Amino acid sequence: MQVIDSHTEGEPTRVIVSGGPDLGTGSLTERLIRFREQADCYREFAVNEPRGWEAIVGALLCEPNDPSCDAGVIFFNNVGYLGMCGHGMIGVAVTLHYLGRIGLGIQRIETPVGVVTVDVVGANEVTIENVPSYRLRKNVRVEVDGIGTVEGDVAWGGNWFFMVHGSPVPLKRENLDELVLLSRRVSAALAAQGHTGENGAVIDHVEFAIESATAPVDGEGCNSVNFVLCPGGIYDRSPCGTGTSAKLACLAADGTLLPNEQWTQDSVTGGRFRASYRPGASLPDGKETIVAKITGRSFICGETTLINQEGDPFGQPVEEGQVSELGQALKVKEGSGANSMGADHAS
């Protein structure tokens, strides 16, 4: 299997360029289902130990079903599949440019949850215009062991998020272990107390965020600092593209961020996304949506051939869910519900 590795603001992406499964034709959602049900061993092989690790997001390049698109992609991680991935899409665009498959400027890339427009600004800088995002519920209260009552919003940005108001501990690198532990508890409490996205979809991302005391001035400072727990129980090194989209949807719904107003978010590890939004189309049930525009940087890390050598006693991938109680729980729940944007499940 031939792969190209990159990182977007510190978060890794591994793009399969050859040696992946043949998923046939049809919609990207149909092909994602085939991937999950008939070829999941390719996902495990590409991103799990011993060839990968839990923070890697994988991306399988596909022929698009939509003739207006330049490429199609299915994202996946250590425990399952993703409807969309913001940092991953930036990494895919940089990888396609590195391979000479796309040039600078506007491109359209199809995902299982819709078409994402990408603007390749330079060899290492990309702006994505995400799928429509919206807030489903505001001020949801959850009782969490070791924390108490936690309040936040349930929002969609290409994946389902619980956007916690604030953070139980300071958002600093030295608190990463505690942040992972506490966010896992929030995730478990959401599931135990019956909180879901649309149509029973699992809320599998949790964000802690604090408003920054230093607003952006001349490229310095930011509006917000965040920490995001991803499926499989690992945190996002970047500010999370789909999470930033979900955050903008909440800010827009509250009237605290205007259309086209620039907004900057840093991750707890120092990655940065610059973002804005425009109003999107209303959903059939009347919910208002926004379309987020997010700019970030990605850099190529390596070109690799992944091998399963005959006789290797550790050649079979190790599922992270086998060593992570949360990861296993999320894997079991995967596919339990559909979301309103067209994916079978957004991990």
Residue pairs with C-beta under 8 A, 6 or more apart in sequence:
1 16
1 18
1 19
1 20
1 42
1 45
1 46
1 305
1 306
2 16
2 17
2 18
2 19
2 303
2 304
2 305
2 306
3 14
3 15
3 16
3 17
3 46
3 303
3 304
3 305
3 306
4 14
4 15
4 17
4 95
4 98
4 99
4 300
4 302
4 303
4 304
5 12
5 13
5 14
5 15
5 300
5 301
5 302
5 303
5 304
6 12
6 13
6 15
6 91
6 94
6 95
6 298
6 299
6 300
6 301
7 13
7 91
7 237
7 298
7 299
7 301
8 87
8 88
8 90
8 91
8 94
8 238
8 271
8 296
8 297
8 298
9 87
9 237
9 238
9 239
9 267
9 271
9 272
9 273
9 296
9 297
9 298
10 237
10 238
10 267
10 269
10 270
10 271
11 55
11 57
11 87
11 236
11 237
11 238
11 271
12 55
12 56
12 57
12 237
12 301
13 56
13 57
13 58
13 59
13 85
13 87
13 88
13 91
13 92
13 95
13 298
14 46
14 47
14 52
14 56
14 57
14 58
14 59
15 58
15 59
15 61
15 91
15 92
15 95
16 42
16 46
16 58
16 59
16 60
16 61
17 61
17 95
17 99
19 306
20 42
20 46
20 60
20 61
21 35
21 38
21 39
21 42
21 60
23 31
23 34
23 35
23 39
23 60
23 62
23 74
24 31
24 34
25 31
25 63
25 65
26 65
27 65
27 112
28 62
28 64
28 65
28 72
28 74
28 110
28 111
28 112
29 112
29 342
29 343
29 344
31 62
31 74
31 112
32 74
32 81
32 112
32 343
32 344
33 344
35 42
35 43
35 60
35 74
35 76
35 81
36 80
36 81
36 334
36 335
36 344
41 317
42 60
43 58
43 76
43 81
44 317
44 319
45 51
45 306
45 308
45 317
46 52
46 58
46 76
46 306
47 53
47 56
47 57
47 58
47 76
47 77
47 78
48 54
48 78
48 317
48 318
48 319
48 320
49 317
49 318
49 320
50 314
50 315
50 317
50 318
51 306
51 317
52 58
52 78
52 317
53 78
54 78
54 232
54 233
54 234
54 320
54 324
54 327
55 234
55 235
55 237
56 77
56 78
57 75
57 76
57 77
57 82
57 85
57 87
57 88
57 91
58 75
58 76
58 77
59 73
59 74
59 75
59 76
59 85
59 88
59 91
59 92
60 73
60 74
60 76
61 71
61 72
61 73
61 92
61 96
62 71
62 72
62 73
62 74
62 110
63 72
64 70
64 71
64 72
64 109
64 110
65 72
65 110
66 72
66 108
66 110
66 115
68 108
68 115
69 108
69 109
69 110
69 115
70 96
70 102
70 107
70 108
70 109
71 92
71 96
71 101
71 102
71 107
71 109
71 110
72 109
72 110
72 111
73 88
73 89
73 92
73 109
73 110
73 111
74 81
74 111
74 112
75 81
75 82
75 83
75 84
75 85
75 88
75 111
76 82
76 347
77 230
77 231
77 232
77 347
78 231
78 232
78 234
78 319
78 320
78 321
78 327
79 231
79 232
79 319
79 320
79 321
79 327
79 328
79 330
79 331
79 334
79 347
80 231
80 232
80 330
80 331
80 334
80 345
80 347
81 112
81 334
81 345
81 347
82 88
82 159
82 231
82 346
82 347
83 111
83 112
83 113
83 158
83 159
83 339
83 341
83 343
83 345
83 346
83 347
84 111
84 112
84 113
84 114
84 116
84 130
84 131
84 157
84 158
84 159
84 241
84 242
84 346
85 158
85 159
85 241
85 242
86 128
86 130
86 157
86 158
86 238
86 240
86 241
86 242
86 243
86 244
86 245
86 273
86 294
86 296
87 236
87 238
87 240
87 241
87 296
87 298
88 241
89 109
89 111
89 116
89 118
89 126
89 128
89 241
90 118
90 126
90 128
90 241
90 294
90 296
90 297
90 298
91 298
92 109
93 102
93 107
93 109
93 118
93 120
93 126
93 128
93 298
94 120
94 123
94 124
94 126
94 298
94 299
94 300
95 298
95 300
96 102
96 107
97 103
97 104
97 120
97 123
98 123
98 300
102 120
103 120
104 120
104 121
104 122
105 119
105 120
106 117
106 118
106 119
107 117
107 118
107 119
107 120
108 115
108 116
108 117
108 118
109 115
109 116
109 117
109 118
110 116
111 131
111 158
112 342
112 343
112 344
113 131
113 158
113 339
113 341
113 342
113 343
113 346
114 131
114 132
114 341
114 342
115 131
116 128
116 129
116 130
116 131
117 128
117 129
118 126
118 127
118 128
118 129
119 126
119 127
119 128
119 129
120 126
121 127
121 295
124 297
124 298
124 299
125 295
125 296
125 297
126 295
126 296
126 297
126 298
127 293
127 294
127 295
128 241
128 293
128 294
128 295
129 291
129 292
129 293
130 157
130 158
130 241
130 242
130 245
130 291
130 292
130 293
130 294
131 158
131 245
131 291
131 341
132 280
132 281
132 283
132 289
132 290
132 291
132 341
133 155
133 156
133 157
133 158
133 242
133 245
133 246
133 248
133 249
133 277
133 280
133 289
133 290
133 291
133 292
134 155
134 156
134 249
134 253
134 280
134 283
134 287
134 288
134 289
134 290
135 153
135 154
135 155
135 156
135 246
135 249
135 250
135 253
136 153
136 154
136 155
136 156
136 197
136 198
136 287
137 153
137 154
138 153
138 250
138 253
139 151
139 152
139 153
140 151
140 152
140 153
140 154
140 162
140 195
141 149
141 150
141 151
142 149
142 150
142 151
142 152
142 162
142 186
142 189
142 190
142 193
142 195
143 149
143 150
143 189
143 193
144 150
144 182
144 185
144 186
144 189
145 185
145 189
146 182
146 185
147 168
147 182
147 185
147 186
150 164
150 168
150 186
150 189
151 164
151 165
152 162
152 163
152 164
152 165
152 207
153 162
153 163
153 165
153 250
154 160
154 161
154 162
154 163
154 195
154 197
154 203
155 161
155 163
155 246
155 247
155 249
155 250
156 197
156 198
156 246
156 249
156 339
156 340
156 341
157 241
157 242
157 243
157 244
157 245
157 246
157 247
157 248
157 249
157 292
158 241
158 242
158 245
158 341
158 346
159 204
159 205
159 242
159 243
159 246
159 346
159 347
160 196
160 197
160 201
160 202
160 203
160 204
160 205
160 339
160 346
161 203
161 205
161 206
161 207
161 228
161 242
161 243
161 246
162 186
162 187
162 190
162 195
162 203
162 205
162 206
162 207
163 207
163 209
163 243
163 246
163 247
163 250
164 186
164 206
164 207
164 208
164 209
166 208
166 209
166 210
167 179
167 208
167 209
167 210
167 227
168 182
168 208
169 175
169 178
169 179
169 182
171 179
171 208
171 209
171 210
171 225
171 226
171 227
171 268
172 268
173 268
173 269
176 227
176 235
176 268
179 208
179 227
179 229
179 235
179 268
180 229
180 233
180 234
180 235
182 208
183 206
183 208
183 227
183 229
183 235
184 229
184 233
184 326
186 206
186 229
187 203
187 204
187 206
187 229
187 326
187 330
188 326
188 329
190 203
190 206
191 202
191 203
191 329
191 333
195 203
196 202
196 203
196 337
197 203
197 337
197 339
198 337
198 338
198 339
198 340
199 337
199 338
199 339
199 340
200 336
200 337
201 336
201 337
201 338
201 339
201 345
201 346
202 330
202 333
202 334
202 336
202 337
202 345
202 347
204 230
204 231
204 330
204 346
204 347
205 228
205 229
205 230
205 231
205 240
205 242
205 243
206 228
206 229
207 226
207 227
207 228
207 229
207 240
207 243
207 246
207 247
208 226
208 227
209 224
209 225
209 226
209 227
209 247
209 265
210 224
210 225
210 226
211 223
211 224
212 221
212 222
212 223
212 224
212 225
212 266
214 220
214 221
214 222
215 221
215 222
215 223
216 222
216 223
216 262
216 264
221 264
222 264
222 265
222 266
222 272
223 263
223 264
223 265
224 247
224 263
224 264
224 265
224 266
225 265
225 266
225 267
225 268
226 239
226 240
226 243
226 247
226 265
226 266
226 267
226 268
227 235
227 267
227 268
228 235
228 236
228 239
228 240
228 243
228 267
229 235
229 236
230 236
230 240
231 327
231 330
231 347
232 320
232 321
232 324
232 326
232 327
232 330
233 320
233 324
233 326
233 327
233 330
234 320
235 268
236 243
236 267
237 267
237 269
237 271
238 267
238 271
238 273
238 296
239 265
239 266
239 267
239 271
239 272
239 273
239 296
240 267
241 273
241 294
241 296
244 265
244 273
244 275
244 292
244 294
245 275
245 290
245 292
245 294
247 265
248 257
248 263
248 275
248 276
248 277
248 290
248 292
249 277
249 289
249 290
249 292
251 257
251 263
252 259
252 277
252 279
252 288
252 290
253 288
257 263
257 277
259 276
259 277
259 278
259 279
259 290
260 276
260 277
260 278
261 276
262 274
262 275
262 276
263 274
263 275
263 276
264 272
264 273
264 274
264 275
265 272
265 273
265 275
266 272
271 296
272 296
273 294
273 295
273 296
274 294
274 295
274 296
275 292
275 293
275 294
275 295
276 292
276 293
277 290
277 291
277 292
277 293
278 290
278 291
278 293
279 288
279 289
279 290
279 291
280 288
280 289
280 290
280 291
281 289
282 288
282 289
283 289
283 340
308 315
309 315
319 327
319 331
320 327
321 327
321 328
321 330
321 331
322 328
330 347
334 345
334 347
335 344
335 345
336 345
337 345
338 344
338 345
339 345
339 346
